[in-house]
Amino acid sequence: MQIPLQITLRNLARSPAVEAEIRKKADKLERFHPQIVSCRVVIELPSRHKHQGKEFVVRLDIKVPGNEIVINHDHHEDLYVALHEAFHAAQRRLEDHARTIAARHDGHRSKRLEPPAAKT
């Protein structure tokens, strides 16, 4: 991955396995948008009452030229499932953004290629 990746874990111990999974998923994002400037991943385990299970919160901040894509995926008891769902949502948003940019670019190109209207 050529883009800067920042990983923050809150209320969690550092885990090489979790960080490796994040890096793998972040690397795949470049397939869906070639111009990612940076990616910040925050995983938090909010403090809960003891009778409630652990629920992870995953936040992704992905910067692309002219836009910032923010994904908040709240409350899943399995960290890997929470990561999968958050990165899948990011993938869809990046694809949408890339399509929007391509459509805008194609629209400008087609206007330049149209011959001028004939005057009568």
Biopython code that builds the backbone (N, CA, C, O; Angstrom):
import numpy as np
from Bio.PDB.StructureBuilder import StructureBuilder

atoms = [
    (1, "MET", "N", (0.851, -1.178, 0.000)),
    (1, "MET", "CA", (0.000, 0.000, 0.000)),
    (1, "MET", "C", (0.890, 1.232, 0.000)),
    (1, "MET", "O", (1.796, 1.350, 0.826)),
    (2, "GLN", "N", (0.642, 2.121, -0.897)),
    (2, "GLN", "CA", (1.429, 3.334, -1.020)),
    (2, "GLN", "C", (0.875, 4.473, -0.178)),
    (2, "GLN", "O", (1.579, 5.450, 0.082)),
    (3, "ILE", "N", (-0.375, 4.360, 0.250)),
    (3, "ILE", "CA", (-0.998, 5.449, 0.995)),
    (3, "ILE", "C", (-0.665, 5.338, 2.472)),
    (3, "ILE", "O", (-0.485, 4.238, 2.993)),
    (4, "PRO", "N", (-0.583, 6.486, 3.149)),
    (4, "PRO", "CA", (-0.342, 6.437, 4.590)),
    (4, "PRO", "C", (-1.522, 5.795, 5.313)),
    (4, "PRO", "O", (-2.678, 6.130, 5.054)),
    (5, "LEU", "N", (-1.219, 4.877, 6.215)),
    (5, "LEU", "CA", (-2.240, 4.190, 6.992)),
    (5, "LEU", "C", (-1.972, 4.426, 8.463)),
    (5, "LEU", "O", (-0.872, 4.173, 8.954)),
    (6, "GLN", "N", (-2.979, 4.910, 9.160)),
    (6, "GLN", "CA", (-2.863, 5.135, 10.595)),
    (6, "GLN", "C", (-3.871, 4.230, 11.293)),
    (6, "GLN", "O", (-5.055, 4.230, 10.956)),
    (7, "ILE", "N", (-3.401, 3.469, 12.254)),
    (7, "ILE", "CA", (-4.260, 2.551, 13.005)),
    (7, "ILE", "C", (-4.241, 2.965, 14.464)),
    (7, "ILE", "O", (-3.180, 3.092, 15.075)),
    (8, "THR", "N", (-5.439, 3.174, 15.017)),
    (8, "THR", "CA", (-5.577, 3.535, 16.426)),
    (8, "THR", "C", (-6.509, 2.544, 17.097)),
    (8, "THR", "O", (-7.609, 2.283, 16.610)),
    (9, "LEU", "N", (-6.064, 1.997, 18.210)),
    (9, "LEU", "CA", (-6.886, 1.088, 19.007)),
    (9, "LEU", "C", (-7.159, 1.758, 20.344)),
    (9, "LEU", "O", (-6.232, 2.175, 21.039)),
    (10, "ARG", "N", (-8.424, 1.859, 20.698)),
    (10, "ARG", "CA", (-8.812, 2.478, 21.973)),
    (10, "ARG", "C", (-9.441, 1.427, 22.876)),
    (10, "ARG", "O", (-10.364, 0.716, 22.477)),
    (11, "ASN", "N", (-8.934, 1.341, 24.082)),
    (11, "ASN", "CA", (-9.398, 0.371, 25.082)),
    (11, "ASN", "C", (-9.158, -1.070, 24.628)),
    (11, "ASN", "O", (-9.854, -1.990, 25.058)),
    (12, "LEU", "N", (-8.174, -1.250, 23.765)),
    (12, "LEU", "CA", (-7.798, -2.581, 23.265)),
    (12, "LEU", "C", (-6.291, -2.719, 23.324)),
    (12, "LEU", "O", (-5.565, -1.741, 23.150)),
    (13, "ALA", "N", (-5.821, -3.926, 23.567)),
    (13, "ALA", "CA", (-4.387, -4.197, 23.511)),
    (13, "ALA", "C", (-3.963, -4.315, 22.047)),
    (13, "ALA", "O", (-4.727, -4.793, 21.208)),
    (14, "ARG", "N", (-2.745, -3.877, 21.749)),
    (14, "ARG", "CA", (-2.207, -4.022, 20.393)),
    (14, "ARG", "C", (-2.147, -5.486, 20.022)),
    (14, "ARG", "O", (-1.778, -6.335, 20.834)),
    (15, "SER", "N", (-2.515, -5.772, 18.785)),
    (15, "SER", "CA", (-2.500, -7.150, 18.309)),
    (15, "SER", "C", (-1.926, -7.171, 16.894)),
    (15, "SER", "O", (-2.490, -6.549, 15.994)),
    (16, "PRO", "N", (-0.817, -7.872, 16.686)),
    (16, "PRO", "CA", (-0.263, -7.968, 15.334)),
    (16, "PRO", "C", (-1.250, -8.589, 14.339)),
    (16, "PRO", "O", (-1.265, -8.209, 13.168)),
    (17, "ALA", "N", (-2.064, -9.532, 14.791)),
    (17, "ALA", "CA", (-3.032, -10.175, 13.898)),
    (17, "ALA", "C", (-4.097, -9.173, 13.434)),
    (17, "ALA", "O", (-4.458, -9.151, 12.258)),
    (18, "VAL", "N", (-4.595, -8.350, 14.352)),
    (18, "VAL", "CA", (-5.607, -7.349, 14.002)),
    (18, "VAL", "C", (-4.999, -6.305, 13.072)),
    (18, "VAL", "O", (-5.621, -5.915, 12.084)),
    (19, "GLU", "N", (-3.796, -5.857, 13.383)),
    (19, "GLU", "CA", (-3.157, -4.856, 12.533)),
    (19, "GLU", "C", (-2.876, -5.417, 11.141)),
    (19, "GLU", "O", (-3.026, -4.702, 10.150)),
    (20, "ALA", "N", (-2.476, -6.670, 11.052)),
    (20, "ALA", "CA", (-2.241, -7.297, 9.744)),
    (20, "ALA", "C", (-3.540, -7.380, 8.943)),
    (20, "ALA", "O", (-3.543, -7.148, 7.734)),
    (21, "GLU", "N", (-4.635, -7.707, 9.613)),
    (21, "GLU", "CA", (-5.940, -7.773, 8.939)),
    (21, "GLU", "C", (-6.352, -6.395, 8.422)),
    (21, "GLU", "O", (-6.874, -6.275, 7.313)),
    (22, "ILE", "N", (-6.120, -5.371, 9.214)),
    (22, "ILE", "CA", (-6.449, -4.001, 8.796)),
    (22, "ILE", "C", (-5.615, -3.612, 7.581)),
    (22, "ILE", "O", (-6.142, -3.059, 6.616)),
    (23, "ARG", "N", (-4.322, -3.897, 7.624)),
    (23, "ARG", "CA", (-3.445, -3.556, 6.496)),
    (23, "ARG", "C", (-3.878, -4.290, 5.217)),
    (23, "ARG", "O", (-3.872, -3.709, 4.132)),
    (24, "LYS", "N", (-4.247, -5.545, 5.353)),
    (24, "LYS", "CA", (-4.697, -6.327, 4.191)),
    (24, "LYS", "C", (-5.955, -5.707, 3.586)),
    (24, "LYS", "O", (-6.059, -5.560, 2.368)),
    (25, "LYS", "N", (-6.910, -5.346, 4.445)),
    (25, "LYS", "CA", (-8.160, -4.769, 3.952)),
    (25, "LYS", "C", (-7.938, -3.381, 3.367)),
    (25, "LYS", "O", (-8.559, -3.024, 2.366)),
    (26, "ALA", "N", (-7.061, -2.596, 3.981)),
    (26, "ALA", "CA", (-6.768, -1.256, 3.467)),
    (26, "ALA", "C", (-6.074, -1.337, 2.106)),
    (26, "ALA", "O", (-6.346, -0.527, 1.220)),
    (27, "ASP", "N", (-5.183, -2.308, 1.942)),
    (27, "ASP", "CA", (-4.522, -2.492, 0.642)),
    (27, "ASP", "C", (-5.536, -2.749, -0.462)),
    (27, "ASP", "O", (-5.378, -2.254, -1.578)),
    (28, "LYS", "N", (-6.568, -3.514, -0.159)),
    (28, "LYS", "CA", (-7.584, -3.845, -1.168)),
    (28, "LYS", "C", (-8.401, -2.631, -1.599)),
    (28, "LYS", "O", (-8.958, -2.621, -2.697)),
    (29, "LEU", "N", (-8.480, -1.605, -0.744)),
    (29, "LEU", "CA", (-9.283, -0.430, -1.087)),
    (29, "LEU", "C", (-8.754, 0.281, -2.328)),
    (29, "LEU", "O", (-9.517, 0.913, -3.058)),
    (30, "GLU", "N", (-7.449, 0.176, -2.567)),
    (30, "GLU", "CA", (-6.875, 0.855, -3.733)),
    (30, "GLU", "C", (-7.414, 0.303, -5.048)),
    (30, "GLU", "O", (-7.337, 0.981, -6.073)),
    (31, "ARG", "N", (-7.952, -0.896, -5.040)),
    (31, "ARG", "CA", (-8.568, -1.458, -6.254)),
    (31, "ARG", "C", (-9.828, -0.690, -6.642)),
    (31, "ARG", "O", (-10.194, -0.634, -7.816)),
    (32, "PHE", "N", (-10.484, -0.101, -5.652)),
    (32, "PHE", "CA", (-11.785, 0.523, -5.895)),
    (32, "PHE", "C", (-11.691, 2.025, -6.111)),
    (32, "PHE", "O", (-12.634, 2.640, -6.609)),
    (33, "HIS", "N", (-10.566, 2.620, -5.741)),
    (33, "HIS", "CA", (-10.336, 4.043, -6.001)),
    (33, "HIS", "C", (-8.834, 4.242, -6.061)),
    (33, "HIS", "O", (-8.149, 4.076, -5.052)),
    (34, "PRO", "N", (-8.310, 4.594, -7.222)),
    (34, "PRO", "CA", (-6.857, 4.640, -7.385)),
    (34, "PRO", "C", (-6.167, 5.837, -6.731)),
    (34, "PRO", "O", (-4.938, 5.870, -6.672)),
    (35, "GLN", "N", (-6.919, 6.813, -6.244)),
    (35, "GLN", "CA", (-6.304, 8.039, -5.746)),
    (35, "GLN", "C", (-6.543, 8.262, -4.253)),
    (35, "GLN", "O", (-6.806, 9.392, -3.841)),
    (36, "ILE", "N", (-6.460, 7.235, -3.450)),
    (36, "ILE", "CA", (-6.617, 7.401, -2.007)),
    (36, "ILE", "C", (-5.377, 8.112, -1.474)),
    (36, "ILE", "O", (-4.248, 7.697, -1.735)),
    (37, "VAL", "N", (-5.605, 9.187, -0.724)),
    (37, "VAL", "CA", (-4.514, 9.990, -0.189)),
    (37, "VAL", "C", (-4.083, 9.462, 1.180)),
    (37, "VAL", "O", (-2.889, 9.379, 1.468)),
    (38, "SER", "N", (-5.057, 9.106, 2.023)),
    (38, "SER", "CA", (-4.736, 8.576, 3.345)),
    (38, "SER", "C", (-5.903, 7.756, 3.872)),
    (38, "SER", "O", (-7.036, 7.882, 3.407)),
    (39, "CYS", "N", (-5.600, 6.918, 4.849)),
    (39, "CYS", "CA", (-6.624, 6.075, 5.465)),
    (39, "CYS", "C", (-6.331, 5.992, 6.960)),
    (39, "CYS", "O", (-5.231, 5.626, 7.373)),
    (40, "ARG", "N", (-7.319, 6.334, 7.746)),
    (40, "ARG", "CA", (-7.189, 6.265, 9.197)),
    (40, "ARG", "C", (-8.237, 5.284, 9.702)),
    (40, "ARG", "O", (-9.415, 5.391, 9.359)),
    (41, "VAL", "N", (-7.803, 4.326, 10.522)),
    (41, "VAL", "CA", (-8.695, 3.307, 11.081)),
    (41, "VAL", "C", (-8.652, 3.432, 12.600)),
    (41, "VAL", "O", (-7.585, 3.377, 13.213)),
    (42, "VAL", "N", (-9.827, 3.599, 13.193)),
    (42, "VAL", "CA", (-9.931, 3.657, 14.652)),
    (42, "VAL", "C", (-10.868, 2.539, 15.089)),
    (42, "VAL", "O", (-12.007, 2.445, 14.633)),
    (43, "ILE", "N", (-10.363, 1.695, 15.984)),
    (43, "ILE", "CA", (-11.185, 0.635, 16.562)),
    (43, "ILE", "C", (-11.294, 0.930, 18.044)),
    (43, "ILE", "O", (-10.298, 1.145, 18.733)),
    (44, "GLU", "N", (-12.522, 0.934, 18.511)),
    (44, "GLU", "CA", (-12.758, 1.282, 19.908)),
    (44, "GLU", "C", (-13.634, 0.230, 20.561)),
    (44, "GLU", "O", (-14.563, -0.307, 19.956)),
    (45, "LEU", "N", (-13.315, -0.039, 21.789)),
    (45, "LEU", "CA", (-14.146, -0.897, 22.622)),
    (45, "LEU", "C", (-14.683, 0.006, 23.724)),
    (45, "LEU", "O", (-14.043, 0.171, 24.762)),
    (46, "PRO", "N", (-15.880, 0.600, 23.498)),
    (46, "PRO", "CA", (-16.425, 1.519, 24.498)),
    (46, "PRO", "C", (-16.662, 0.802, 25.821)),
    (46, "PRO", "O", (-16.972, -0.389, 25.847)),
    (47, "SER", "N", (-16.514, 1.530, 26.901)),
    (47, "SER", "CA", (-16.770, 0.906, 28.200)),
    (47, "SER", "C", (-18.265, 0.633, 28.318)),
    (47, "SER", "O", (-19.096, 1.490, 28.017)),
    (48, "ARG", "N", (-18.582, -0.550, 28.753)),
    (48, "ARG", "CA", (-19.973, -1.012, 28.870)),
    (48, "ARG", "C", (-20.184, -1.588, 30.260)),
    (48, "ARG", "O", (-19.234, -1.838, 31.003)),
    (49, "HIS", "N", (-21.441, -1.791, 30.590)),
    (49, "HIS", "CA", (-21.751, -2.484, 31.826)),
    (49, "HIS", "C", (-21.354, -3.943, 31.695)),
    (49, "HIS", "O", (-21.306, -4.469, 30.583)),
    (50, "LYS", "N", (-21.072, -4.597, 32.791)),
    (50, "LYS", "CA", (-20.575, -5.966, 32.755)),
    (50, "LYS", "C", (-21.576, -6.954, 32.165)),
    (50, "LYS", "O", (-21.164, -7.989, 31.640)),
    (51, "HIS", "N", (-22.863, -6.673, 32.234)),
    (51, "HIS", "CA", (-23.839, -7.625, 31.703)),
    (51, "HIS", "C", (-23.965, -7.544, 30.187)),
    (51, "HIS", "O", (-24.595, -8.407, 29.577)),
    (52, "GLN", "N", (-23.384, -6.534, 29.575)),
    (52, "GLN", "CA", (-23.424, -6.423, 28.124)),
    (52, "GLN", "C", (-22.161, -7.033, 27.522)),
    (52, "GLN", "O", (-21.095, -6.999, 28.137)),
    (53, "GLY", "N", (-22.285, -7.588, 26.327)),
    (53, "GLY", "CA", (-21.125, -8.149, 25.645)),
    (53, "GLY", "C", (-20.239, -7.056, 25.075)),
    (53, "GLY", "O", (-20.621, -5.887, 25.030)),
    (54, "LYS", "N", (-19.062, -7.449, 24.644)),
    (54, "LYS", "CA", (-18.148, -6.503, 24.004)),
    (54, "LYS", "C", (-18.705, -6.142, 22.636)),
    (54, "LYS", "O", (-19.068, -7.022, 21.856)),
    (55, "GLU", "N", (-18.770, -4.865, 22.351)),
    (55, "GLU", "CA", (-19.225, -4.403, 21.053)),
    (55, "GLU", "C", (-18.201, -3.417, 20.518)),
    (55, "GLU", "O", (-17.923, -2.399, 21.151)),
    (56, "PHE", "N", (-17.648, -3.713, 19.369)),
    (56, "PHE", "CA", (-16.596, -2.911, 18.785)),
    (56, "PHE", "C", (-17.174, -1.831, 17.886)),
    (56, "PHE", "O", (-18.184, -2.032, 17.211)),
    (57, "VAL", "N", (-16.516, -0.691, 17.891)),
    (57, "VAL", "CA", (-16.866, 0.414, 17.003)),
    (57, "VAL", "C", (-15.679, 0.611, 16.063)),
    (57, "VAL", "O", (-14.543, 0.756, 16.514)),
    (58, "VAL", "N", (-15.947, 0.617, 14.757)),
    (58, "VAL", "CA", (-14.905, 0.806, 13.753)),
    (58, "VAL", "C", (-15.215, 2.083, 12.996)),
    (58, "VAL", "O", (-16.330, 2.273, 12.509)),
    (59, "ARG", "N", (-14.223, 2.954, 12.901)),
    (59, "ARG", "CA", (-14.370, 4.198, 12.139)),
    (59, "ARG", "C", (-13.248, 4.248, 11.111)),
    (59, "ARG", "O", (-12.081, 4.024, 11.432)),
    (60, "LEU", "N", (-13.620, 4.546, 9.872)),
    (60, "LEU", "CA", (-12.656, 4.711, 8.788)),
    (60, "LEU", "C", (-12.758, 6.133, 8.262)),
    (60, "LEU", "O", (-13.851, 6.607, 7.953)),
    (61, "ASP", "N", (-11.637, 6.806, 8.161)),
    (61, "ASP", "CA", (-11.551, 8.122, 7.524)),
    (61, "ASP", "C", (-10.630, 7.960, 6.320)),
    (61, "ASP", "O", (-9.425, 7.758, 6.469)),
    (62, "ILE", "N", (-11.205, 8.050, 5.139)),
    (62, "ILE", "CA", (-10.446, 7.848, 3.910)),
    (62, "ILE", "C", (-10.481, 9.145, 3.119)),
    (62, "ILE", "O", (-11.552, 9.650, 2.783)),
    (63, "LYS", "N", (-9.302, 9.679, 2.824)),
    (63, "LYS", "CA", (-9.233, 10.918, 2.060)),
    (63, "LYS", "C", (-8.870, 10.610, 0.616)),
    (63, "LYS", "O", (-7.923, 9.880, 0.325)),
    (64, "VAL", "N", (-9.662, 11.195, -0.276)),
    (64, "VAL", "CA", (-9.410, 11.141, -1.710)),
    (64, "VAL", "C", (-9.410, 12.588, -2.198)),
    (64, "VAL", "O", (-9.955, 13.456, -1.517)),
    (65, "PRO", "N", (-8.817, 12.872, -3.351)),
    (65, "PRO", "CA", (-8.799, 14.256, -3.818)),
    (65, "PRO", "C", (-10.202, 14.867, -3.858)),
    (65, "PRO", "O", (-11.103, 14.350, -4.519)),
    (66, "GLY", "N", (-10.361, 15.956, -3.149)),
    (66, "GLY", "CA", (-11.628, 16.674, -3.162)),
    (66, "GLY", "C", (-12.711, 16.125, -2.258)),
    (66, "GLY", "O", (-13.826, 16.646, -2.267)),
    (67, "ASN", "N", (-12.426, 15.086, -1.474)),
    (67, "ASN", "CA", (-13.476, 14.504, -0.644)),
    (67, "ASN", "C", (-12.865, 13.697, 0.499)),
    (67, "ASN", "O", (-11.715, 13.263, 0.438)),
    (68, "GLU", "N", (-13.663, 13.513, 1.529)),
    (68, "GLU", "CA", (-13.296, 12.638, 2.632)),
    (68, "GLU", "C", (-14.454, 11.678, 2.852)),
    (68, "GLU", "O", (-15.602, 12.099, 2.991)),
    (69, "ILE", "N", (-14.154, 10.410, 2.882)),
    (69, "ILE", "CA", (-15.171, 9.384, 3.076)),
    (69, "ILE", "C", (-15.042, 8.878, 4.499)),
    (69, "ILE", "O", (-13.979, 8.419, 4.918)),
    (70, "VAL", "N", (-16.138, 8.967, 5.235)),
    (70, "VAL", "CA", (-16.137, 8.563, 6.646)),
    (70, "VAL", "C", (-17.127, 7.416, 6.814)),
    (70, "VAL", "O", (-18.287, 7.505, 6.411)),
    (71, "ILE", "N", (-16.645, 6.356, 7.411)),
    (71, "ILE", "CA", (-17.484, 5.191, 7.697)),
    (71, "ILE", "C", (-17.480, 4.990, 9.201)),
    (71, "ILE", "O", (-16.417, 4.880, 9.812)),
    (72, "ASN", "N", (-18.653, 4.941, 9.799)),
    (72, "ASN", "CA", (-18.808, 4.596, 11.207)),
    (72, "ASN", "C", (-19.599, 3.311, 11.268)),
    (72, "ASN", "O", (-20.776, 3.271, 10.907)),
    (73, "HIS", "N", (-18.949, 2.268, 11.722)),
    (73, "HIS", "CA", (-19.652, 0.995, 11.845)),
    (73, "HIS", "C", (-19.699, 0.658, 13.326)),
    (73, "HIS", "O", (-18.675, 0.361, 13.941)),
    (74, "ASP", "N", (-20.876, 0.707, 13.881)),
    (74, "ASP", "CA", (-21.032, 0.568, 15.322)),
    (74, "ASP", "C", (-21.509, -0.812, 15.721)),
    (74, "ASP", "O", (-22.326, -1.443, 15.050)),
    (75, "HIS", "N", (-20.978, -1.242, 16.813)),
    (75, "HIS", "CA", (-21.542, -2.322, 17.617)),
    (75, "HIS", "C", (-21.655, -3.681, 16.950)),
    (75, "HIS", "O", (-22.723, -4.089, 16.494)),
    (76, "HIS", "N", (-20.556, -4.349, 16.908)),
    (76, "HIS", "CA", (-20.583, -5.761, 16.553)),
    (76, "HIS", "C", (-19.702, -6.489, 17.539)),
    (76, "HIS", "O", (-18.635, -5.993, 17.903)),
    (77, "GLU", "N", (-20.129, -7.652, 17.975)),
    (77, "GLU", "CA", (-19.409, -8.373, 19.018)),
    (77, "GLU", "C", (-18.145, -9.060, 18.523)),
    (77, "GLU", "O", (-17.261, -9.357, 19.326)),
    (78, "ASP", "N", (-18.033, -9.321, 17.230)),
    (78, "ASP", "CA", (-16.843, -9.953, 16.670)),
    (78, "ASP", "C", (-16.038, -8.870, 15.947)),
    (78, "ASP", "O", (-16.524, -8.256, 14.997)),
    (79, "LEU", "N", (-14.820, -8.645, 16.398)),
    (79, "LEU", "CA", (-13.992, -7.589, 15.822)),
    (79, "LEU", "C", (-13.754, -7.797, 14.334)),
    (79, "LEU", "O", (-13.805, -6.837, 13.566)),
    (80, "TYR", "N", (-13.496, -9.028, 13.913)),
    (80, "TYR", "CA", (-13.213, -9.291, 12.503)),
    (80, "TYR", "C", (-14.447, -9.073, 11.628)),
    (80, "TYR", "O", (-14.322, -8.620, 10.490)),
    (81, "VAL", "N", (-15.619, -9.385, 12.140)),
    (81, "VAL", "CA", (-16.855, -9.121, 11.409)),
    (81, "VAL", "C", (-17.080, -7.609, 11.310)),
    (81, "VAL", "O", (-17.475, -7.105, 10.258)),
    (82, "ALA", "N", (-16.830, -6.897, 12.392)),
    (82, "ALA", "CA", (-16.978, -5.439, 12.384)),
    (82, "ALA", "C", (-16.027, -4.816, 11.357)),
    (82, "ALA", "O", (-16.417, -3.914, 10.616)),
    (83, "LEU", "N", (-14.780, -5.299, 11.315)),
    (83, "LEU", "CA", (-13.825, -4.801, 10.323)),
    (83, "LEU", "C", (-14.297, -5.100, 8.901)),
    (83, "LEU", "O", (-14.259, -4.233, 8.028)),
    (84, "HIS", "N", (-14.737, -6.328, 8.682)),
    (84, "HIS", "CA", (-15.206, -6.723, 7.352)),
    (84, "HIS", "C", (-16.349, -5.821, 6.887)),
    (84, "HIS", "O", (-16.339, -5.332, 5.758)),
    (85, "GLU", "N", (-17.327, -5.605, 7.754)),
    (85, "GLU", "CA", (-18.490, -4.795, 7.372)),
    (85, "GLU", "C", (-18.100, -3.340, 7.137)),
    (85, "GLU", "O", (-18.610, -2.714, 6.208)),
    (86, "ALA", "N", (-17.215, -2.792, 7.953)),
    (86, "ALA", "CA", (-16.790, -1.402, 7.781)),
    (86, "ALA", "C", (-16.018, -1.230, 6.473)),
    (86, "ALA", "O", (-16.262, -0.280, 5.729)),
    (87, "PHE", "N", (-15.094, -2.140, 6.193)),
    (87, "PHE", "CA", (-14.317, -2.027, 4.957)),
    (87, "PHE", "C", (-15.182, -2.305, 3.724)),
    (87, "PHE", "O", (-14.931, -1.741, 2.659)),
    (88, "HIS", "N", (-16.180, -3.151, 3.853)),
    (88, "HIS", "CA", (-17.095, -3.394, 2.737)),
    (88, "HIS", "C", (-17.910, -2.127, 2.442)),
    (88, "HIS", "O", (-18.130, -1.782, 1.281)),
    (89, "ALA", "N", (-18.350, -1.445, 3.488)),
    (89, "ALA", "CA", (-19.069, -0.181, 3.303)),
    (89, "ALA", "C", (-18.146, 0.857, 2.658)),
    (89, "ALA", "O", (-18.578, 1.622, 1.795)),
    (90, "ALA", "N", (-16.887, 0.883, 3.073)),
    (90, "ALA", "CA", (-15.916, 1.810, 2.482)),
    (90, "ALA", "C", (-15.713, 1.498, 1.002)),
    (90, "ALA", "O", (-15.630, 2.406, 0.176)),
    (91, "GLN", "N", (-15.636, 0.227, 0.677)),
    (91, "GLN", "CA", (-15.480, -0.192, -0.718)),
    (91, "GLN", "C", (-16.623, 0.345, -1.568)),
    (91, "GLN", "O", (-16.389, 0.897, -2.643)),
    (92, "ARG", "N", (-17.852, 0.190, -1.099)),
    (92, "ARG", "CA", (-19.014, 0.673, -1.858)),
    (92, "ARG", "C", (-18.960, 2.194, -2.028)),
    (92, "ARG", "O", (-19.243, 2.713, -3.108)),
    (93, "ARG", "N", (-18.597, 2.901, -0.961)),
    (93, "ARG", "CA", (-18.534, 4.364, -1.042)),
    (93, "ARG", "C", (-17.429, 4.822, -1.990)),
    (93, "ARG", "O", (-17.609, 5.784, -2.736)),
    (94, "LEU", "N", (-16.280, 4.132, -1.962)),
    (94, "LEU", "CA", (-15.185, 4.479, -2.872)),
    (94, "LEU", "C", (-15.573, 4.210, -4.327)),
    (94, "LEU", "O", (-15.256, 5.008, -5.209)),
    (95, "GLU", "N", (-16.252, 3.098, -4.579)),
    (95, "GLU", "CA", (-16.714, 2.804, -5.935)),
    (95, "GLU", "C", (-17.682, 3.877, -6.414)),
    (95, "GLU", "O", (-17.591, 4.331, -7.554)),
    (96, "ASP", "N", (-18.608, 4.285, -5.549)),
    (96, "ASP", "CA", (-19.563, 5.336, -5.908)),
    (96, "ASP", "C", (-18.833, 6.633, -6.226)),
    (96, "ASP", "O", (-19.147, 7.302, -7.210)),
    (97, "HIS", "N", (-17.866, 6.983, -5.398)),
    (97, "HIS", "CA", (-17.112, 8.223, -5.610)),
    (97, "HIS", "C", (-16.332, 8.156, -6.923)),
    (97, "HIS", "O", (-16.330, 9.118, -7.691)),
    (98, "ALA", "N", (-15.675, 7.035, -7.183)),
    (98, "ALA", "CA", (-14.910, 6.890, -8.428)),
    (98, "ALA", "C", (-15.839, 6.970, -9.638)),
    (98, "ALA", "O", (-15.482, 7.575, -10.649)),
    (99, "ARG", "N", (-17.030, 6.364, -9.547)),
    (99, "ARG", "CA", (-18.004, 6.430, -10.646)),
    (99, "ARG", "C", (-18.463, 7.865, -10.875)),
    (99, "ARG", "O", (-18.599, 8.296, -12.020)),
    (100, "THR", "N", (-18.699, 8.598, -9.810)),
    (100, "THR", "CA", (-19.132, 9.995, -9.922)),
    (100, "THR", "C", (-18.069, 10.829, -10.623)),
    (100, "THR", "O", (-18.376, 11.624, -11.512)),
    (101, "ILE", "N", (-16.826, 10.644, -10.221)),
    (101, "ILE", "CA", (-15.726, 11.388, -10.841)),
    (101, "ILE", "C", (-15.599, 11.009, -12.316)),
    (101, "ILE", "O", (-15.414, 11.883, -13.162)),
    (102, "ALA", "N", (-15.695, 9.717, -12.632)),
    (102, "ALA", "CA", (-15.582, 9.269, -14.025)),
    (102, "ALA", "C", (-16.720, 9.833, -14.868)),
    (102, "ALA", "O", (-16.503, 10.257, -16.003)),
    (103, "ALA", "N", (-17.928, 9.840, -14.321)),
    (103, "ALA", "CA", (-19.075, 10.374, -15.061)),
    (103, "ALA", "C", (-18.901, 11.870, -15.296)),
    (103, "ALA", "O", (-19.212, 12.376, -16.375)),
    (104, "ARG", "N", (-18.411, 12.564, -14.301)),
    (104, "ARG", "CA", (-18.185, 14.004, -14.442)),
    (104, "ARG", "C", (-17.123, 14.250, -15.511)),
    (104, "ARG", "O", (-17.257, 15.155, -16.336)),
    (105, "HIS", "N", (-16.068, 13.440, -15.488)),
    (105, "HIS", "CA", (-14.997, 13.577, -16.472)),
    (105, "HIS", "C", (-15.495, 13.251, -17.879)),
    (105, "HIS", "O", (-15.166, 13.955, -18.834)),
    (106, "ASP", "N", (-16.285, 12.188, -18.007)),
    (106, "ASP", "CA", (-16.846, 11.820, -19.312)),
    (106, "ASP", "C", (-17.790, 12.893, -19.824)),
    (106, "ASP", "O", (-17.833, 13.149, -21.027)),
    (107, "GLY", "N", (-18.545, 13.522, -18.939)),
    (107, "GLY", "CA", (-19.454, 14.592, -19.335)),
    (107, "GLY", "C", (-18.702, 15.770, -19.906)),
    (107, "GLY", "O", (-19.133, 16.357, -20.898)),
    (108, "HIS", "N", (-17.577, 16.129, -19.295)),
    (108, "HIS", "CA", (-16.768, 17.227, -19.819)),
    (108, "HIS", "C", (-16.152, 16.861, -21.161)),
    (108, "HIS", "O", (-16.070, 17.699, -22.059)),
    (109, "ARG", "N", (-15.716, 15.604, -21.301)),
    (109, "ARG", "CA", (-15.097, 15.161, -22.543)),
    (109, "ARG", "C", (-16.116, 15.182, -23.672)),
    (109, "ARG", "O", (-15.792, 15.621, -24.776)),
    (110, "SER", "N", (-17.346, 14.719, -23.427)),
    (110, "SER", "CA", (-18.344, 14.666, -24.496)),
    (110, "SER", "C", (-18.760, 16.067, -24.928)),
    (110, "SER", "O", (-19.092, 16.273, -26.095)),
    (111, "LYS", "N", (-18.748, 17.032, -24.015)),
    (111, "LYS", "CA", (-19.091, 18.400, -24.395)),
    (111, "LYS", "C", (-18.030, 18.986, -25.318)),
    (111, "LYS", "O", (-18.348, 19.734, -26.242)),
    (112, "ARG", "N", (-16.768, 18.642, -25.065)),
    (112, "ARG", "CA", (-15.699, 19.169, -25.914)),
    (112, "ARG", "C", (-15.726, 18.535, -27.299)),
    (112, "ARG", "O", (-15.321, 19.167, -28.274)),
    (113, "LEU", "N", (-16.196, 17.301, -27.397)),
    (113, "LEU", "CA", (-16.192, 16.602, -28.673)),
    (113, "LEU", "C", (-17.397, 16.922, -29.541)),
    (113, "LEU", "O", (-17.395, 16.621, -30.735)),
    (114, "GLU", "N", (-18.418, 17.523, -28.966)),
    (114, "GLU", "CA", (-19.596, 17.860, -29.760)),
    (114, "GLU", "C", (-19.277, 18.991, -30.714)),
    (114, "GLU", "O", (-18.660, 19.982, -30.321)),
    (115, "PRO", "N", (-19.688, 18.855, -31.962)),
    (115, "PRO", "CA", (-19.452, 19.954, -32.910)),
    (115, "PRO", "C", (-20.330, 21.147, -32.532)),
    (115, "PRO", "O", (-21.413, 20.977, -31.973)),
    (116, "PRO", "N", (-19.863, 22.335, -32.837)),
    (116, "PRO", "CA", (-20.684, 23.514, -32.529)),
    (116, "PRO", "C", (-21.987, 23.475, -33.328)),
    (116, "PRO", "O", (-22.030, 22.975, -34.452)),
    (117, "ALA", "N", (-23.021, 24.002, -32.735)),
    (117, "ALA", "CA", (-24.332, 24.025, -33.383)),
    (117, "ALA", "C", (-24.277, 24.926, -34.610)),
    (117, "ALA", "O", (-23.698, 26.012, -34.572)),
    (118, "ALA", "N", (-24.882, 24.467, -35.688)),
    (118, "ALA", "CA", (-24.906, 25.230, -36.932)),
    (118, "ALA", "C", (-25.881, 26.383, -36.786)),
    (118, "ALA", "O", (-26.980, 26.217, -36.258)),
    (119, "LYS", "N", (-25.474, 27.545, -37.255)),
    (119, "LYS", "CA", (-26.337, 28.732, -37.210)),
    (119, "LYS", "C", (-27.143, 28.786, -38.496)),
    (119, "LYS", "O", (-26.610, 28.566, -39.584)),
    (120, "THR", "N", (-28.400, 29.072, -38.366)),
    (120, "THR", "CA", (-29.267, 29.144, -39.553)),
    (120, "THR", "C", (-29.709, 30.535, -39.820)),
    (120, "THR", "O", (-30.443, 30.776, -40.779)),
]
sb = StructureBuilder()
sb.init_structure("model")
sb.init_model(0)
sb.init_chain("A")
sb.init_seg("    ")
for serial, (resi, resn, name, xyz) in enumerate(atoms, 1):
    if name == "N":
        sb.init_residue(resn, " ", resi, " ")
    sb.init_atom(name, np.array(xyz, "f"), 0.0, 1.0, " ", f" {name:<3s}", serial, name[0])
structure = sb.get_structure()
